[in-house]
């Protein structure tokens, strides 16, 4: 007996995703966005295949984010891995980064009933366990891209002057970067301040290490120090933000 796996989207079968989203039954569809250069995706991919086998009556798709740019843009994919749970045209669940526990939790909540699977009630996590899990998530977010910036809003539409300034500086110097909109997640917004011991936003990270806020970045650009820190793969002819 073959084990069900998520459908790998290709140019030949991309219509299957549209059909799944337009089904009259309106079942949830799980869409996993990935890239071959992101090692973090390997762990999530195996989880997605396991979930696809467990919830075999539901549709699971793997979408290479940089190949299917229109689909990625439609779901505001700015970094990988990202898992979207959609019902028709509405997003009913989303997990950014390598957060396996949250992926399993959200997929179970969305797909269990349609697959006749009973969700086992779990015990509440202790504060220490919760903090450890949050720190693991924050580390994953920080390491999502060689250059990562935490801002208010998106790279296309920053929602504060400081965020707009730092995004502008990165774009001006053709730096490829990932970003995370802290306004979309209060746990990340508050937790990152303690995790990095830096009380304000935006925050720029290079190679998983905190560089600082907008003033420090401006000074480092002026001195030439910042460009010396940027990995070669993060410098392009035109910057293309990779983000949330």
N, C-alpha and C positions, 0 to 999 in steps of 0.2 A: 504494500500500500504506500503510495507516494505521499510525501508530506507537503501540505499546501505552503507556498511561499508568496511573499508580496510580488506583485507584478512590476517588473522593471519597465518603465516607460521608454519607448523608443519612437522614432519618427513613423514607424510602421503601425504602431498600436496606440498612439497618443489619443485617438478618438475614444478609447475605452474609458479613460478617466472622465471625459465629458459625459459619456453615456451613464456611467455610474453615478455621477452627481445629479443627473437629470431623471433618474429612475423615479417612477411614481410612488413607490413604496417609501421613498425618502429615507433610506437607511444611511447611517453614518459611514463616511469614507475616510480612511486613514491615509494620509499622504506624507511620505517621509522624503525630505529634501536632503541631498548629499552632494559631496564632491570628492573626486578620487585623491585630491591632494590633502584632504583633511583626515588625519589618522583617527581622530575622535569618532568618525563616522563608522568605523569598523565595529565598535562595541554596540552602537545603536542599531546597526543593520542586523546583527544577529538577534537582538531583542525583537525587532520588527518581524523577522521571519518566524520566531517562536510565537509571537502574538497572532500572526496571520494563520498559523497552524491551529492555534487554540480557538480562535474566533473565525472559523473557516466560512461561515455564512456572510461575513462582512468582507468588504473590498479593501485591500491594502495595496498601495502603489509606492514605488520608489522612483523619485524624480531627480535626475541630475540637474542641480540648480542652474549651472552656467550654460547648459545645453538648452534647457527650456526656460528661457529668460522671461517670456510673457507670463507663463504660469507662476514663476517665482515672483514676478512683480505684482501679480494679482493677489498673492498671499503675503506681500510685504516681507519677502525672505531676504534678509541682509547678512545672514551667516548660517553656516551649517555645522552640525546637524540641526535641523528643525523638523518637528513633527506637527502636522496640522490635522485636526479632526473636523471634517466638514459635513454638513447636512444640506443638500441642495446648494444654494449659493451662500449659506451662512456658516461662519466659523464657530464651532461649538467647543473647541478645545485647541490648545496650543502649548507646546513645550519647546523651548529654545535651549540648545546645548545638550550636553551629556548628563541628563537627569533621568536615569533609568527608572527609578522608583516612581517619579511623577508620570512618565510615559505609560508605565504599566497601570497606574491608578486611573489616569484619564481614559485610556483605551478600554479598560474594564468597565468604567462607568458608562461609556458610550455604547459598547458593543455586547456586553454580557447578556442583556435581556433578549436581544434578537437572536442570540446563539444558544439560548437556554442554559446559560452558565450562571451559577449562583455566586455572587460576590461574598467572600468570607469577611465578616467584620474584623478589622485589625485593631490592635490595641493602640492607644494614643502614644505618641513618642514623648519621651521625657524632654525637658528643656535642653539638657546636654546633648541628647541625640539630635534634636531639632537644629541646634546651633552647629553641630558637626556636619549635618546634612547641608545646611545653608552654606557653610564654608566650602564644602566640596563643590557645590554649585557655583559659588562665586569664583573659585579657582578655575573651573571649567569655562566660565564666561570670559575671564581675563585672558585665558590662553586660546580663545577661539581663533584669533588671527594674530600674526606677528606684531601688528600695530592695532591696538584696540582702544577706543575712546568711549567713555560713558558720558552721555549728554542728556539734556532735556529736549525731547522731540526727536525728529529723524534727521539724517544728513541732508535730505532734501528740504525739510521744513523744521529747522531748529526753533525751539520755543523759548529761548532766552538769549540775550545779547552775547553772553560769554560762550555759550554753545555754538552760536552762529560764527563767532570769531575763530574758535579753534578749528571748526570744520573748514572754514575759509582758508586758514593757514595750511592745513593738510592738503586741501585740494590745489591750492596755489603752487605747492611744491611737489605735486604729482605723487603723493604718498597714498598707496593703497591701504585701506584700513577697515576694520570692522567697527561697528558701533552698537551700543545698547541704549535704548530709550528708558531712562530710569523712571519716567513718569508712568510707565506701564506696569511697574512692579514695585510696590512699596517695600517688600522684603529686601529686594536687591538694593533699593535706594538707601535704606537705613543700614542694612548689613554691611555694605561695602565701605561705608564711612569707618566702621569699627575694624573691619578686616584689614584695611590699608592704612588706618590711622590718619585719614585725610578727610576733613569735615565738609568740604565743599565740592561742587561740580562746576565744570566738567573735570574728568580725570583721564589722563592719557597713560597707557601702558605700552611698553615695547618689550617683546620677549617675555611677557608675563610679569614684568617689573614695573612698579609705579614710577612715572617720570615726574608728574605733577599736574598743576592746573594751567589755565590759559596764560598767566603772566610768566611762569617758568618756561613754558613752551615757546612763548614769544622771544624771551631772552636767549634761549638755546638755538632758535632759528637764526637770530641775528648774529650770534657768535659762530654759527656753523656747526655747533656741537650736535644738534639734533640729527642732521642729515648723516653724520658719522655713525650714529646709533641705529639708523634705519637699515634693516636687513635688505639685501639686494632684491629679494623677491617682492618686497613691499614698495618698490619704486617703479612707476610705470610712466608711459608717455602721457597718459591721462588717468588721473586717480579714479578708481571705481570702488566706492564703498561696498564692503561685503557684509553687513550687520545681521538686530534683535532676533 
